[in-house]
Amino acid sequence: MDMDTSKKNHKKVNLTSSNLSEEKLVELHKVLPEAFSENKIDWDKLRAVLGSAIDERIEKFNFSWAGKSNAIKNVLIPSKATLRPVKDESVKFDESENLFIEGDNLEVLKLLQKAYFEQVKMIYIDPPYNTGGDFVYHDDFSAPLSNYLKQTGQKDGNGASLTTNRETSGRYHSDWISMMYPRLKLAWNLLRDDGIIFVSIDDNEAHHLRMIMDEVFGEENFRNAIFVSRVKKNIQETDTVKALNQGVGYILCYAKSDATLVVPPKKYQKKEERWHAFDAPGVRPTMEYELFGQKPPTGRHWMYEKERAMTMIDAGDLRLSPNTSKPQYRLPASEETNLDTNWTDVIESDSTWIKNGGKNPKLIQRMLQVVNDKNALVLDFFAGSGSTAEAVLEQNYADTGSRKFILVQLPEVVDVKSPDYKSGHNTVADIAKDRLKQIEATFKTFKLAESNYPENAFEFDPTKSEEENKKTFESYLAKAKQAKLFDDTKAVDMVYENIVKEGLSLNSKVNETKLGKNDVYVVSDGEKRLLVCLDKKIDDKTVSELTGKNYKGKVFICLDSALDDSAKANLGLNVELKTI
């Protein structure tokens, strides 16, 4: 069999998460093919196509900050990392469809892009408020995973400690914005067309967050700023302060599009029966009749037309006020009212689970009621102590819903002096997992980790030329000898890396079976099927079975060295063959 023919029938496995930059170019090429020349954008042609749609003004409204170009670049750089299943830190791993993912949320969001693109109905996050003592992760787009592992002490010994963002920093606000922008941009991709996002914030960055979200979600999709009660500080009578006590926090709410609709739930607010003046401002001739020998005051009218007013008088619901001798009508006692943006009846924080107070689950539960989707997939990528999971479970219990959650939390080290540390929790992620167990949640645990592929472990040296890096890389690969990696690697970890990078759900069913004479993992995600074989040699009988109609069009992944060219060519005619 011709070597070139065999190569045409198979390709390498996906080594990274979705390449968003390439995907956007493909989409643009479909819409505007005339703007491309030799598969690259021709700016002159693009300008000619867009014409008056291009804003040529030098001075125009623009939101910018130090580091914006790198923040945008961070969105587009694919992740080389993987998500490893951790069954012994899960509850009913094989049955649950809830996910707890431990790791840097930027890398995790990239790894979720393909499988969960436009699948999430609601996002709630409670990010660091940048108060001067908050931890703000410093992304390194040149080596993101290595940077994460070092900062969390998982590489090179104890690693570097996670640092807070102090006001003395020359890029105090810019650093916070640079952290938030790429995460919100990736979150936008995951939201359904009718999805909605809620973000808690305080005065430190509320104005900047509004600008970021206007840019990412579109200012036309801003729905509301919700006010919630904060725990008030205890100020002594003799204290002199610079500002009044801040009594509220904010939740910014953005829709994905016009397709996003909400259902304002009822808020319990008991009111006793009361009487109200029967006149209202405005001139309406049909409502300016004589009533009890009186006409409405100048510039005002009665509340209802004459026929209805007479019926109300007969029922005892309209009378002259005993105090003012003016017409008044009865307002019956009420038990509830439509919810508005004032949620100050719910306290924002909940100190039950974490020293500085995680979010009150009842607050997040109210958001779930607004979304009003019993089957919603809910994402929280600043999960903290896990309040969102508790809210999801409570609301499911309240309305027999079947909502699912995805929580993402950095393994941020807990202060050794804190009660949480003394009770056996080394990280915030540990606190969250323990909380999930205590509220009897079932969940699958995954941890962000280095790829099983040696290509992804190689770090290019920016001080060397492209040619020098290429030679070093080829030498590195020759020494790595990929097949030997599997001696020390759990096969299931490799399977899940392919699940992630092929874009299948982390809730896919994974079954190990025999196919011919080989051990094969069969991954099922709805109608999607993925077959992975890590044996060093694929038997002829296995090849024969895979060329049958039952496997037509299915993705089959194996070691490149496990098949000869003839087998690759034959398999490639029936399955989508990818090699490691």
Phi, psi and omega in degrees: 000136180297134183301318181296324180295319181295325180289329180292336184267005175206164179216171181287154175295159175289120182272343184227175172290182181306137174269094188295328180295313179295320181295322178293322178295320178298315179298317180295321180297324179294322184277319184231066181298333182290348180270004182249148175221120182054046176064016175235152179290128174262108187300323180296318179293321180297317179296322180294322180291317185280331176055237186291352180286348180272129179272109184270355184295140177284316179262119179203160181295132184206136177259114182224160178203163179294118180104005183298318182298321178290326178296319178293319179298324181298329178294321190273341182283120181295155177271138175265354187284182176221170174245119183260131178290140178233090187292326183284354174249020180244171173234113182057057183307314186285348182251325187288151174244011173269146183236135169239119184242123181261121179158176177297122187294336178294311178296319181296316179300323177295319181289339179271351189304314188287314184284328188247018179302121180054041178248345188267128180277320183221136173242133169232131175224149176234077186286171174302140184272357180061052181273002181108336179243001182281146172286129174235117186291132179262106183285143175238098187290346179280331178211068188298315184290316179300319178298316179297314182296323179291317183290336180259011175072020181262002181214143180059055176076229183283345179072180178268141182288150177291134186250153177270164181259101185275150181295342179285348179295137180294342180236044186306304180286321182298320179298319180293316180296319179296330176288317186284322188304304183296328180291320178290325179295316178292325178296322178303319179300324186281338182290139172297163179299332178255024182278171183212147180233139175240133180230120176282143181199165172236191188296338185301317184230011183303318182291322178288321178299320179300320181289320177299314185288329173299320181288319184280314186262343184093127183296338177290345180261005172293127183253321180184158166251117184264140181256132178229152182285136174255156174292125185276141178288148180273107181253127181286157181300328184273354182291139172250125184236161181275336183217160177289156180299133179277111187266349182228153168249175184236150170232114177277135184238124178232142175268161174281324182197185177295343180287347181282118177238149179234159176243107180295113179289166178278140177251129180294122179206086186295129176231136178283163175301141181209164179247143187228146178305141186269000179253154182220156182291148177117156180255117178222101188308325182287351182239029181238035179282172179276133183223122184056034179076014182234150170256157178300152176303158181304132179080010181228170179219165175287159184294323184227166178291165190300319184299318179291323180297320180296320178297321180293324178295316180299327182274356180081016182261359178221129185205176171274137179295131178294343182264318187248349184060025175255151179299138176216153181235158185277131170254117183292161176299145180230150182255340185207163179218157177296138181289138173245206182271005178261099181254033186287000174278353179246125178286136187294313189260160180222105186275008183296322192253338184212145190310310184273008175086106171283180180283146178292121180304330181293331177293314180290327177298324178295322177298319178298325178291324177295317179294322172056051177227108185292344181251017186297141167266123187245129182244134173224109183257011163234064197291336180056232183273002174096025181302324182297320179298317180297320179297319179298314180295318181295319181288325175299320179293322184290324185234021180054039179278172178229042178295151177236152179238152168236116177250138175233128182216132175291139177284064181289130185292136179276143178303127183297343179270354186279155176300328180297318179293318182293337178269009173100012180257111181278329183227165176297325178298323177297319179299315182297315181296322178294321178297316180301321179292321182291329178269011175062039174276147170261144183196152172264133176257133173231151177234136175296131184211169176294146180299153173282349182268129182297332178303325184279345180273345182282129178251121180290142181269113183294344181276350181257160179286166180299322181292320179295317178297322181296317179294317179298319180297315180297320178295319179299314181296321180297323180285328184294322181047081190314317186304327183288341180300328186288349175295328184248008183244133174295129181301323183295331176295318177295320179299314181290331175297322177287327175301312181297312189276346171271352176085029175265157182293148175289353175262014177299148175276130181243119180234135177264131183216175175260132174231111190064237179253011184248153174275125184229136173268124178255118182254126181240127177225090186063238179275348182281143176228139177225129179245130181232125176236124182252012176295151183285345179216127177269118184292153180301324180295323178294317178301317181298317179295320182291342178274001178282166186294337180295339184248010181302123176081355180285152177276126178238124182243134178206175176292139179301323183283353183277351181231142172275173185299323181295317180294321178299315181296317181293315180295321182298342178281342185243318180250166171272097187273127175231138185240152179259000000 
